[in-house]
């Protein structure tokens, strides 16, 4: 039997049905706090519960395209701003009982970008909102989304240690102080300004000077701050470790 004969006689219904969805852990910084995008489900299952934005992958989509579509639907981002969003695959979640409708495997994605707009709930959602991560508490999320959120947050915090992705939370030009603010917000730890400044500038390719400065000095006066842009490094060496991780290394 050749390939065409095999496919012509192949019967997919002879095997258990499995659907594939994408869920997006979308993070941004608002008013100095790390926020997570959640939607309130408007229909069963888990009607009324908060959940990650997501949905079924369409027949003509790959996984990344499906995740970008779902994120765009909830945020209203067009192609002109979607390119600013960092999107990466987080993990696959396939517990047989994770969805009461049928066997559904979700491929979760992690996304973050600066200044993402107010969300607009899609037709199948009752509401959508950016919620502060620190205020999530014991909020009961639909499906296994609490686990996905926890693992997404840990991924984001870890990636800031050894990659330059903190710059994706900022506008194209930024100060070292603004970059430090991203680390403090995502990690949830205050950082020594001088030590952070020295570490950042000692990592080859992390940031590069634009040659320009801010229009004004700091809130307390003083010289105008230098402006930087993301460099060409893909990995940070040496890494910038979280304060608690520095203690472990020692």
Sine and cosine of phi, psi and omega as CSV:
sin_phi,cos_phi,sin_psi,cos_psi,sin_omega,cos_omega
0.00,0.00,0.79,-0.61,0.02,-1.00
-1.00,0.01,-0.01,-1.00,-0.07,-1.00
-0.86,0.51,-0.73,0.68,-0.05,-1.00
-0.91,0.42,-0.64,0.77,0.02,-1.00
-0.91,0.41,-0.65,0.76,0.02,-1.00
-0.88,0.48,-0.75,0.67,-0.03,-1.00
-0.92,0.40,-0.58,0.81,0.01,-1.00
-0.90,0.44,-0.52,0.85,-0.02,-1.00
-0.99,-0.17,0.07,1.00,-0.05,-1.00
-0.97,0.25,0.73,-0.69,-0.06,-1.00
-0.89,-0.46,0.99,-0.14,0.00,-1.00
-0.87,0.49,-0.48,0.88,-0.03,-1.00
-0.93,0.37,-0.15,0.99,0.03,-1.00
-0.97,0.23,-0.11,0.99,-0.04,-1.00
-0.87,-0.50,0.39,-0.92,0.01,-1.00
-0.87,0.49,0.62,-0.79,0.02,-1.00
-0.98,0.22,0.72,-0.69,0.06,-1.00
-0.72,-0.70,0.78,-0.63,0.04,-1.00
-0.97,-0.22,0.38,-0.93,0.00,-1.00
-0.84,-0.54,0.77,-0.64,0.08,-1.00
-0.85,-0.52,0.22,-0.98,0.18,-0.98
-0.85,-0.53,0.63,-0.77,0.13,-0.99
-0.81,-0.59,0.56,-0.83,-0.12,-0.99
-0.84,-0.54,0.85,-0.52,0.17,-0.99
-1.00,0.01,1.00,-0.09,-0.07,-1.00
-0.99,-0.17,0.82,-0.57,-0.06,-1.00
-0.86,-0.52,0.58,-0.81,0.14,-0.99
-0.48,-0.88,0.22,-0.98,0.02,-1.00
-0.94,-0.34,0.83,-0.56,0.01,-1.00
-0.77,-0.64,0.77,-0.64,0.05,-1.00
0.77,0.63,0.65,0.76,0.08,-1.00
0.97,0.23,0.21,0.98,-0.02,-1.00
-0.77,-0.64,0.55,-0.83,0.04,-1.00
-0.97,0.24,0.80,-0.61,-0.04,-1.00
-0.87,-0.49,0.52,-0.85,0.02,-1.00
-0.88,-0.48,0.68,-0.73,0.03,-1.00
-0.99,0.10,0.83,-0.56,0.06,-1.00
-0.76,-0.65,0.46,-0.89,0.07,-1.00
-0.85,-0.53,0.56,-0.83,0.08,-1.00
-1.00,-0.07,0.85,-0.53,-0.08,-1.00
-0.92,0.39,0.72,-0.69,-0.04,-1.00
-0.99,-0.11,-0.08,1.00,-0.04,-1.00
-0.50,-0.87,0.34,-0.94,0.02,-1.00
-0.89,0.45,0.40,-0.92,-0.05,1.00
-0.98,0.19,0.33,-0.94,0.00,-1.00
0.88,0.47,0.60,0.80,0.04,-1.00
-0.84,0.54,0.72,-0.69,-0.01,-1.00
1.00,0.03,-0.22,0.97,0.02,-1.00
-1.00,0.10,0.49,-0.87,0.13,-0.99
-0.98,0.20,0.56,-0.83,-0.05,-1.00
-0.48,-0.88,0.25,-0.97,0.12,-0.99
-0.95,0.30,0.53,-0.85,0.12,-0.99
-0.90,0.43,0.68,-0.74,-0.02,-1.00
0.07,-1.00,-0.03,-1.00,0.00,-1.00
0.09,-1.00,-0.05,-1.00,-0.03,-1.00
-0.95,0.30,0.64,-0.77,0.09,-1.00
-0.96,0.29,0.77,-0.64,-0.03,-1.00
-0.98,0.22,0.42,-0.91,-0.07,-1.00
-0.83,0.56,-0.49,0.87,-0.05,-1.00
-0.99,-0.16,0.22,0.98,-0.07,-1.00
-0.94,-0.34,0.54,-0.84,0.29,-0.96
-1.00,0.00,0.03,-1.00,-0.13,-0.99
-0.91,0.40,-0.70,0.71,-0.02,-1.00
-0.90,0.44,-0.63,0.78,0.02,-1.00
-0.90,0.44,-0.67,0.75,0.04,-1.00
-0.89,0.45,-0.66,0.75,0.01,-1.00
-0.91,0.41,-0.67,0.74,0.03,-1.00
-0.91,0.42,-0.63,0.78,0.02,-1.00
-0.89,0.46,-0.72,0.69,-0.01,-1.00
-0.89,0.46,-0.66,0.75,0.01,-1.00
-0.91,0.41,-0.67,0.75,0.01,-1.00
-0.90,0.44,-0.62,0.79,-0.01,-1.00
-0.90,0.44,-0.60,0.80,-0.06,-1.00
-1.00,0.09,-0.44,0.90,-0.05,-1.00
-0.97,-0.25,-0.28,0.96,-0.07,-1.00
0.97,0.26,0.24,0.97,0.00,-1.00
-0.94,0.34,0.73,-0.68,0.10,-1.00
-1.00,-0.05,0.07,-1.00,-0.02,-1.00
-0.87,0.49,-0.46,0.89,-0.04,-1.00
-0.93,0.36,-0.38,0.93,0.01,-1.00
-0.91,-0.41,-0.32,0.95,-0.02,-1.00
-0.89,0.45,-0.46,0.89,-0.02,-1.00
-0.92,0.39,-0.30,0.96,0.04,-1.00
-0.98,0.18,-0.22,0.98,-0.08,-1.00
-0.99,0.11,0.79,-0.61,0.15,-0.99
-0.99,0.11,0.81,-0.59,-0.02,-1.00
-0.74,-0.67,0.79,-0.62,0.05,-1.00
-0.59,-0.81,0.43,-0.90,0.01,-1.00
-0.96,0.28,0.75,-0.66,-0.04,-1.00
-1.00,-0.07,-0.76,0.65,-0.03,-1.00
0.10,-0.99,0.15,-0.99,0.00,-1.00
-0.93,-0.35,0.64,-0.76,-0.08,-1.00
-0.78,-0.63,0.92,-0.39,-0.14,-0.99
-0.70,-0.71,0.47,0.88,0.07,-1.00
-0.83,0.56,0.75,-0.66,-0.08,-1.00
-0.84,0.54,-0.46,0.89,-0.04,-1.00
-0.98,-0.22,0.24,0.97,-0.09,-1.00
-0.94,0.34,-0.39,0.92,0.01,-1.00
-0.73,-0.69,0.83,-0.56,-0.07,-1.00
-0.95,0.30,-0.17,0.98,-0.06,-1.00
-0.97,0.23,-0.72,0.70,-0.06,-1.00
-0.14,-0.99,-0.04,-1.00,0.06,-1.00
-0.96,0.26,0.93,-0.36,-0.05,-1.00
-0.79,-0.62,0.81,-0.59,0.08,-1.00
-0.98,-0.19,0.79,-0.61,0.04,-1.00
-0.96,-0.29,0.72,-0.69,0.11,-0.99
-0.96,-0.28,0.97,-0.24,-0.08,-1.00
-0.99,0.14,0.52,-0.85,0.02,-1.00
-0.81,-0.59,0.48,-0.88,0.07,-1.00
-0.95,-0.32,0.75,-0.66,-0.02,-1.00
-0.70,-0.72,0.63,-0.77,0.17,-0.99
-0.45,-0.90,0.47,-0.88,-0.05,-1.00
-0.26,-0.97,0.28,-0.96,0.02,-1.00
-0.99,0.16,0.57,-0.82,0.23,-0.97
0.77,0.64,0.76,0.64,0.06,-1.00
-0.94,0.35,0.59,-0.80,-0.12,-0.99
-0.96,0.29,0.19,-0.98,0.09,-1.00
-0.86,0.52,0.67,-0.74,-0.06,-1.00
-0.96,0.26,0.39,-0.92,0.08,-1.00
-0.83,-0.55,0.91,-0.42,-0.08,-1.00
-0.88,0.47,0.75,-0.66,0.06,-1.00
-0.94,0.35,0.11,-0.99,-0.13,-0.99
-0.88,0.48,-0.46,0.89,-0.04,-1.00
-1.00,-0.10,0.16,0.99,-0.01,-1.00
-0.89,-0.46,0.56,-0.83,0.03,-1.00
-1.00,0.09,-0.42,0.91,-0.04,-1.00
-0.25,-0.97,0.29,-0.96,0.08,-1.00
-0.51,-0.86,0.61,-0.79,-0.07,-1.00
-0.36,-0.93,0.47,-0.88,0.22,-0.98
-1.00,0.06,0.87,-0.50,-0.03,-1.00
-0.91,-0.42,0.70,-0.71,0.03,-1.00
-0.87,0.49,0.72,-0.69,-0.01,-1.00
-0.86,0.51,-0.63,0.78,-0.03,-1.00
-0.92,0.40,-0.31,0.95,-0.04,-1.00
-0.99,-0.14,0.04,1.00,-0.02,-1.00
-0.92,0.38,-0.62,0.78,0.05,-1.00
0.80,0.61,-0.75,-0.66,0.01,-1.00
-0.99,-0.16,0.45,0.89,0.00,-1.00
-0.83,0.56,0.78,-0.63,-0.03,-1.00
-0.99,0.13,0.90,-0.44,0.00,-1.00
-0.99,-0.15,0.38,-0.92,0.00,-1.00
-0.94,0.34,0.37,-0.93,0.07,-1.00
0.79,0.61,-0.69,-0.72,0.06,-1.00
-0.96,-0.29,0.51,0.86,-0.13,-0.99
-0.94,0.35,-0.42,0.91,0.06,-1.00
-0.89,0.46,-0.66,0.75,0.04,-1.00
-0.91,0.42,-0.68,0.73,-0.01,-1.00
-0.90,0.44,-0.66,0.75,0.02,-1.00
-0.88,0.47,-0.72,0.70,-0.01,-1.00
-0.86,0.51,-0.70,0.71,-0.02,-1.00
-0.95,0.30,-0.52,0.85,0.07,-1.00
-0.92,0.39,-0.66,0.75,0.02,-1.00
-0.91,0.42,-0.67,0.74,0.02,-1.00
-0.90,0.43,-0.63,0.77,0.05,-1.00
-0.87,0.49,-0.72,0.69,-0.02,-1.00
-0.88,0.47,-0.70,0.72,-0.01,-1.00
-0.90,0.43,-0.63,0.77,0.00,-1.00
-0.94,0.35,-0.63,0.78,-0.06,-1.00
-0.91,0.41,-0.46,0.89,0.05,-1.00
-0.93,0.36,-0.33,0.95,0.02,-1.00
-0.96,0.30,-0.67,0.74,-0.19,-0.98
-0.84,-0.54,0.10,1.00,0.11,-0.99
-0.75,-0.66,0.29,-0.96,0.01,-1.00
-1.00,0.05,0.37,0.93,-0.12,-0.99
-0.94,0.35,-0.18,0.98,0.11,-0.99
-0.85,0.52,-0.49,0.87,-0.01,-1.00
-0.92,0.40,-0.32,0.95,0.00,-1.00
-0.97,0.24,-0.17,0.99,0.11,-0.99
-1.00,0.08,-0.08,1.00,-0.13,-0.99
-0.89,-0.45,0.25,-0.97,0.14,-0.99
-0.93,0.37,0.25,-0.97,-0.07,-1.00
-0.82,0.57,-0.55,0.84,0.06,-1.00
-0.90,-0.44,0.69,-0.73,-0.12,-0.99
-0.45,-0.89,0.26,-0.97,0.09,-1.00
-0.99,-0.14,0.30,-0.96,0.06,-1.00
-0.90,0.44,-0.55,0.83,0.04,-1.00
-0.89,0.45,-0.65,0.76,0.04,-1.00
-0.92,0.40,-0.62,0.79,0.05,-1.00
-0.90,0.43,-0.66,0.75,0.05,-1.00
-0.88,0.48,-0.59,0.80,0.03,-1.00
-0.88,0.48,-0.58,0.82,0.05,-1.00
-0.90,0.43,-0.75,0.67,0.00,-1.00
-0.87,0.50,-0.70,0.71,-0.02,-1.00
-0.90,0.44,-0.62,0.79,-0.03,-1.00
-0.95,0.32,-0.72,0.69,-0.04,-1.00
-0.95,0.30,-0.65,0.76,-0.01,-1.00
-0.98,0.19,-0.45,0.89,-0.05,-1.00
0.97,0.25,0.47,0.88,0.00,-1.00
-0.71,-0.71,0.68,-0.73,0.14,-0.99
-0.95,0.32,0.55,-0.83,-0.03,-1.00
-0.84,-0.55,0.56,-0.83,0.03,-1.00
-0.94,0.35,0.84,-0.54,-0.13,-0.99
-0.86,0.50,-0.73,0.68,-0.05,-1.00
-0.92,0.40,-0.70,0.72,0.01,-1.00
-0.90,0.44,-0.65,0.76,0.00,-1.00
-0.90,0.43,-0.71,0.71,0.00,-1.00
-0.85,0.53,-0.71,0.71,-0.02,-1.00
-0.91,0.42,-0.69,0.73,-0.02,-1.00
-0.90,0.44,-0.70,0.71,-0.04,-1.00
-0.87,0.49,-0.72,0.69,-0.05,-1.00
-0.96,0.27,-0.24,0.97,0.02,-1.00
-1.00,0.03,-0.14,0.99,-0.01,-1.00
-1.00,-0.03,0.91,-0.41,-0.04,-1.00
-0.86,0.51,0.77,-0.64,0.10,-1.00
0.98,0.21,0.05,1.00,0.00,-1.00
-0.93,0.37,-0.84,0.54,0.04,-1.00
-0.72,-0.70,0.33,-0.94,0.09,-1.00
-0.68,-0.74,0.55,-0.84,-0.05,-1.00
-0.95,0.32,0.62,-0.79,0.10,-1.00
-1.00,0.03,-0.22,0.97,-0.08,-1.00
0.99,0.10,-0.04,1.00,-0.02,-1.00
-0.94,-0.34,0.17,-0.99,0.04,-1.00
-0.75,-0.67,0.22,-0.98,0.09,-1.00
-0.91,0.42,0.37,-0.93,-0.03,-1.00
-0.94,0.34,-0.46,0.89,-0.03,-1.00
-0.75,-0.67,0.27,-0.96,0.11,-0.99
-0.97,0.24,-0.10,-1.00,-0.01,-1.00
-0.93,0.36,0.04,-1.00,-0.03,-1.00
-0.87,0.49,-0.46,0.89,-0.01,-1.00
-0.98,-0.17,0.31,0.95,-0.03,-1.00
1.00,0.06,-0.39,-0.92,0.01,-1.00
1.00,-0.02,-0.02,-1.00,-0.06,-1.00
-0.94,0.35,0.38,-0.92,0.07,-1.00
-0.95,0.32,0.57,-0.82,-0.08,-1.00
-0.99,0.14,0.55,-0.83,0.06,-1.00
-0.95,0.31,0.56,-0.83,0.04,-1.00
-0.97,-0.23,0.63,-0.78,-0.02,-1.00
-0.80,-0.60,0.26,-0.97,0.15,-0.99
-0.76,-0.65,0.25,-0.97,0.03,-1.00
-0.90,0.44,0.66,-0.75,0.06,-1.00
-1.00,0.06,-0.28,-0.96,-0.07,-1.00
-0.98,-0.18,0.11,0.99,0.00,-1.00
-0.94,0.35,0.61,-0.79,0.10,-0.99
-0.98,-0.19,-0.47,0.88,0.05,-1.00
-0.77,-0.64,0.51,-0.86,0.02,-1.00
-0.99,-0.11,0.83,-0.55,0.06,-1.00
-0.64,-0.76,0.93,-0.38,0.07,1.00
-0.96,0.27,0.40,-0.91,-0.01,-1.00
-0.96,0.30,0.40,-0.91,0.12,-0.99
-0.99,-0.14,0.97,-0.23,-0.09,-1.00
-1.00,0.08,0.55,-0.83,0.13,-0.99
-0.87,0.49,0.51,-0.86,-0.04,-1.00
-0.80,0.61,-0.68,0.73,-0.01,-1.00
-0.94,0.35,-0.50,0.87,0.04,-1.00
-0.96,0.27,-0.54,0.84,0.06,-1.00
-0.88,0.48,-0.63,0.78,0.04,-1.00
-0.89,0.45,-0.64,0.77,0.01,-1.00
-0.90,0.45,-0.68,0.73,-0.02,-1.00
-0.89,0.46,-0.62,0.79,0.01,-1.00
-0.93,0.37,0.00,0.00,0.00,0.00
